[in-house]
Amino acid sequence: MNLRKWEYFLKAAEFGNLSRVAEKLDISQPALSRQIAALEQEIGTALFQRTGRGLTLTPAGEIFRVRAEAIMEEIERVPEEVMHAADTPSGRLAFGAPPFMGRVLTGELVASYVEAFPHVRLRVRGAHSFQLREAIFFRDIDIGILAAPLTEPDLHTEPLLQEQLYLVGPAGSDLTPDRPITLDMVADRPLILTPRPDGLRTLIETEFARIGRRARVAVETEYAPMDDLIRRRVGFTIMPFCGMVNSPLTRLAWAPIEGLSVTWLIALLQNSERSLAARRFVEMLLASTKENIRSGRWEATFLGK
């Protein structure tokens, strides 16, 4: 299919005079006549009636004109649609973060992303850092928020933020937000911690080892029952600030632990092709985190670019 012949035909149908069309298209009239004759041969019927006054469309030519105009309009829209698609995220995207970030980041971020990019099928997973790390390796998720330290050569990481860790205990215990507690004092208390090899658990045990102490682990559990176990005076837990936001834990007693913080990283598979949907998600993740910190909703230090 030679679209140039179609263009010549449509111009000839518009003006009804080959000499005028040839002049407008900067082509010789004989060459123009040959192109239209070749098109009629391809179609298998005459498209024009030649008269002394010029050209008029045959019934077949009129049908061809209507269809050709519609097709040419569609073709003209293709570059614009392709450019729009190139700048419009689509497809599937999976994201994972610690469960307690849902109160300060995940819910707001996901809602904003879905509204901005409705053509992306987004899947969200809340899990421990080690589970999210494995999910990235197995390509079950594309982007994860993981706790540092993280020495995985197959992962690309970007700093997101650093936040204080708190000791949370039963109401009436000697913990207050305005009086920090030392790590050595924390080591004297029974602790409710997530199972190994969770990132926070690893960080806590590393810091205990640094001061020559070991954690007194009363119970290993997931995050969900922690507040109930603390109320029942089973023990204390260690939680980042984001785990305290809009949480039942804030109705208990809590205090910052001196010199103990966690750094969160954005993690993706190293050397993997990052889709437009993923790039836009990371941009929104950074912007949302920065705004939450700026507004005071999240007490942390922003580390992103």
C-alpha positions, 0 to 999 in steps of 0.5 A: 500500500502506497500512502503517497498515491492515496494523498495524491488521490485525495488532493485530486478529489478535493480540487478536481483539477490535476494541474492545480494539484500538481502545482500544489504538491510540487510534482509534474502533471504527467507524474501525478497522472501516472500515480493516480492511474496506478492507484486505479489499477491497484483498486481494480476500477476507475476512481475518476471520470475525466471531463473537459472541466477536470475530474469528478469522482465515480461512485467507486471513487466516492466510496474510496474517498470516504474510507481513505480520508478516515484511514489517513486521519487514523494514521495521522493520529498514530504518532501522537498516540504513541508519544502519549503511550510512551509517557503514560505508565501502564502494565503491572507493578508490585510494591512491598513495604513493612506493614506498619508503614501503611499508617503513614505512607503506603495507603496515601501513596497507593491511593495517589498513584492509582488516581494518577495512573489508572492504567497500571495494575498495582499490587501491594504487599506488607512483609518483613524486610527479608521477605521483601528482599526474597520477593524482589529476587524472585520478581514477585515484587518490583520495588521494596522498602527494606531496612539497612544494612543491606549488602546484596550485590544483586540489589540496587538500593537508594536511601529513603529516610532514617528514623528513631527507634522507640522502646514500647512498654505497658502503661504505667512503666517508666517510659516517657517520650521526653526521656530517652532510654539507653540501649543498655537499659533496654537489654535488661527488659524482656522483649517481644521481637519479630523473628529472624532474619527480619531487618529490624531484628538483625539491626537490634541484635547487632547493636546489642552485640556492639555493647556486649549484651544480648537481647532477652527475647520473651516472645517472637511474633509478627507485628499484629499481636504486639500491642495486646501482648504488651498490654498483658505485660508479656514484655516490651517491643522496639518500634520505629516512629512510623509504627507508632503513627495512629497506632494502639501502641501510642496508648501505651508507654514509650521512649526513644532509645539513645543512639538507635535508629533505622535507615530505610532503603528503596530496593530494586533488582540490580540491572533490571529494566525499570518500567515507566510505571516503576520510575513514576512510582519511585518518584511519587514514593520519594515525594510523598515521604519528603512531604510527610517528613516536612509536614511533621507527620513523620518524624524522620530525616529524609535521605532521598535525592 
